[in-house]
């Protein structure tokens, strides 16, 4: 929903019905992830995508009906074929997707305004919808789950409690997907399928070292959906003019800034830290802090000689082998990168590979599924 939120709110605030199609589950090489949405207005205009073009026409027809027909009831559409005959059917990737289509109005989704405000202001919120089976009275019902409260109910206190606990867990990790329960919240049963759309603040990328490589990495990180901070102790270099693509430019000693952010609770398991300082007086104290934090990625720029010297200094500072093993140095994948922009792609590629357990190998030389996790 995030990708069509502005238009959705424009229509909702005017009381105009729309058809909203949302990917709730995927298998194999599905083209769009769970949470991807397509909106169709009552005038027939479409925004967003659920399949990258594979089955857009079919989904458009259902969503258009949802927008134009006041009696429309939600439906879960399933699209999937084998790899061999995918092209003939239209789902050219060979994957499988389940798409939930609903009619959205102020009457059918009264909490939407509050949800949209939370998304825009960075307040974590999850929208949980019963999407299967269609013959249950809970089909189409939803709960909105915040960190400290909920809105809506599935008609069972035990089910509501289970959903609240599990949705908050998914929200903490920024995960969108499905949950399955028995009718009374039993976690070992699969009588009900609930789609959870998590809207958490953007994950953070903190780039230390106000150099030209940092400017390129800030652009790339922003493109990938990170909230990007550039930090350097030198005010002459750490300026907004030099880093227009960063969300924040901070003048502070790197280790001091990172420690303060961690103590304030603004560092989490999705955070990536990129150390481009090239100076032991900056990067060694910084890495002492970084490698002891439960973050997603810690990488440091430098030659192999610099890396060995850095490791020696960190050992002297008391870091243990397991902590040192978390350090990605020299930073990035071996792409033969030379320019700042190429280096930024190399770093971003490694971050993506770490996140999804990728090998970093060319796909032509790798067997098995393209997508993991």
N, C-alpha and C positions, 0 to 999 in steps of 0.2 A: 504493500500500500504506500510505502514511503515514496516510491518513484512516481506516483500519480497524485500525491497528497494535495498539492496546491489546487489542481483542477477539481479534485474530489470535494475539497472544502468550498470552493467557489460555487459548485452546483448545490451542495448540501445547504449552504447558508442561504441560498435563494429558494430553497424548497423544491429544487428540481430533481427528479429521480434519475439515477444512473444505474447501469449494470456494471457490477464489479466482479471480474474474474481473477482468481488468485490461485497460483500453484501451491498446493498443500503437501504433495509428496512427489518424489522423483526416484527413478531407478535407472541404472546404467548411464548411458551418455545423454542424459536429458539436457536440452540446450539452455534452460534457465533454472535457477535454483528455487527452492521453496521460498515463498514470499513474493516472488515476482508477480506483478499485477497488470491487468489491462482494464481500462475504464472506457465505457461506451455511454455517451450522453443520450438523452431522449431525442436529440436532433440527429443522432447517428454518427457523431464524431467519435473517433477512437484515439486513445492515448495509452502508451505503454505496450508491453509485450509479455506473453507467457511462454512463448516457444521459439523466439528468434525467427519467426516466419513459418515454421513447419505446419502448425495447425491454427494459425491466427484466424483464417477465414471461418473455420468451424466454431471457434470460441467466440468470434465476433457475432455470429448469428444468435447464439444463446444469450450473450450479454446484451445484445440489442433488444431481444425479446424481454429481458428483465427490465430494461430501462423504459420500454413502451407499454408494458402490460401490468396494470395495477394488481392483477390477481396472480402474478408470477410467484412461484414458490422456489426456494433455493434448490440447486441441483449439483451433484458431484459428477463431473464428466471425466471419463477415463480414456486416455489416448495412449496406445502402445502397440507396437508390432515387432516382429523379429527383424534382426539386422538384414536378413536376405531380401525381405520384401518391403522394407521401410520406404524406399523411394516411391514405389508404386502407390502406397497409401498416403504419403505426404509427410510422415514423421521421419524426415530424412536422416536424423541422427541415430535411429534405431533404439532410442530410449523409451521410457514410459513416464507419463506424467498424469497426475490427478489434479483436476482444476475445479475449484469450488466457485460457482457463479451465484450471485445474490443481487437482489434489488436493494439499493441503499437510498434511504430518505431519512429525514429527521425523525420519522415515526419508527422506522425499522432499526435505526442505529442512533438513538438519542445521545449516546455517550461520545459520538465521533468528535464533537467540538473539543471536549476535554482531552481526548486521546491526541488529537492533532496539536493542541497546545503543548502537551507533554513532549511530543516528538520534537517540536520546534524549539523548545527550551531546554532540551537535554535531560528531561526527567524520565527515568526508565519506566516503561509501560509495556505490558503484554496483552494482546487480544487473543482470547481463546474461544474457538468456535467448534461446535459439534458438527462434523461434516459427514458422518457415516455411523449407522445405516439410516437411510431416508425414512424407514417405517417406524422409527422411535419418536416419541413425543419430544425428545431432547434435540432432535435434528434442527439445526439452524439457530439454536440458542447460543448465547455467548456470555462470557465473563470478561471483564477488564480488570487486570491485576496490576496494581502498583506495588511499590516496596512496602507500603504501610497500610494499604487498604484494598478493597475490591469492590466491584460493582457488577450486578447481575448474578444469576444463579442457574444451575442446571437441575434444580429441583430436588437435590439430595445433599444434606449437610456433609456427609462423609465424602461424597464425590467432590463437592466444592472445596473441602479441605485438602483433598489429595491434589486437585488441580492447582490450587493456590500454591502449595508447597513446591510442586514440580515446575510450575510456570515461573516461579521466582528463581528456581535453580537455573532454568534455561535463560532467563533474563540476565542473570549475573554473568553468564558466559556469552551473551549475545547470540544465542542459538534459536533459530526458527525451524520448526519441524512438527511432528505429530506425537501425541500421547495416546495410549490405549488403556482402557479400564473396563471393569465390569460395571453394571448399571448402578451399583452403590459404591463406586470408587475402588473396587478391588484391582490392585495393580497387576495381578497375575492373569487377569482375563482380558479379552480383546473384543468385548461386545460393543464398545463405543470407540470411535476414532475422533479425537479432538485435535484440531490444528492450532498450533501456538505460533503467533507472529510476534517476535520480540523486537522492541524498538528501544535499543540502548544507545547512549551517546557514542559517537564515533570512537574507535580505538585510537590510542595516542601513538604518534611517532615523535620522538624527541631526538633532534639532531644536534650534536655538540660539536662546535667548531664552525665559525662564520667564514667559510671559504667558498670558492666557486663551486666545488663539488656539493656543498651543502645546499646551495641555491637550486641546483639541478635535482637533488634528492627531495627537496621541499616540494617542487613541482610534481615530481613523480608520486610522492606520498599523498599529496592532496588528490591527485587523479585516482589513486587506489582507495580513497575514502577515509584516510587517516586525518585526525586533527593534528596538525604539524606544528611543533614548537622548535625554534632554533635558539640555542643558548650558547653564549660566549661571554667571557669575562672582559672582553675588550670593547668598550662602547663605540670606538671609531669604526669597527667592523660590523658589530651587531646592530644593524639599522633596518628599519622597515623598508627603506628604499632599495636596499640590496637584496631583501628577501620578501618580495611582494606576494609570493604564493604561500608563505607561511601564515598560519592562523595567529601565531604569537612569535615575537622576537624578544628574548629575555637577556638582559645584561646581568650576569652573575657568575660566580665561580661554579663550574659545572657540577662538582661533587656536592657543593652546598645546596644548589638548586634542586638536584635530584633527591637528596636526602629530605629536604623540606617538602617536596611534592609527595614523596612516599609517606612521610609522617602525617600529611594532610589527607591521605586516602585517595590521592589522585593518580596513583600508579596501580595497575592491575595486571592480570595474567594475559591480557591482550596487548599490552604496551610493548612497543619495539624501541630499542635504544641503539642509536648509531653514533659511534664515537669517531669523529673525523679530525680530532684536534692535533694529532701529530706531535705532541709535546708531552714528555713524561710528567712534567709538573701539573698538567691538567688531567691527562688520561689515566694515570695510575691511581690517584685518589678517587677519580670518578668510577673507574672499574672496580675498585674495592667496594663501593656502594652498589653498583649495578649488578655485579655477579652474585650478590647475596639477596637480590630481590626476586620475587616470583613472577618475572616478566616473560613474554613470549620469545624475545630475541634480544641478544646483545652482540653487536658486531663492532669491530674496531679497524680502522684503516691503517695501513703501513706495510712496509716491505717485510719479507720473512726475517730479516735481521732485526728489524724493529720489533717484530712479534716476539722473537726469542728474548730480546732484552726486556720487553714488557712482561713476559711471563716470569722472568727471573725476579724482577722488581715486585711483582704481585705475590710470588712465593715468599719473598722476604717480608712482605706486609702481612703474611699469615693466611693467605687464601689456600684452601684445601684443593686437592686434585679434582674432586667432583665439581667444585665451583669453577675452577679454571677450565674444565671440559665444556662448560656452557658457552665459552667465548668463541665467537665466529671471527677468526682473524687469520690471515688477511680477509677483510670483509668482502662479501659478494661471491658470485659464481664465476667460473673461468669462462668468460665470453670473449676474452681478448680485448676488453674495453680499454679505450685510451682517453676519450674526451670526458668531461664531467657528465654529460648526458648519457653516454654509454655506460659510465661507471654507475650512475644512478639506476639504470636498467638492471645492471648486474646485481646491485644490492637488493633492489626490489624483487628480482627473481629468486634470490636466496631466501628472502623473507617469506615469499609465497611457498617456496618448496618446504621450508621448515613448518609452516602453518599446516600444510596438507600432506606432509610426509612424502613429498616428491623426491625423485632421485637426482634431478638436475641433468639427467641424460637427455639426448635427443629422442623424441618419441619414435622415430624410425628404428631405433635400436632397442626399444623397450617392449617387452611382451606383456600381455595382461591388460586389465582395465586402465583407461586413461585417467579416470577420476577416482580418487581414494577418499574414504571417509564420507 
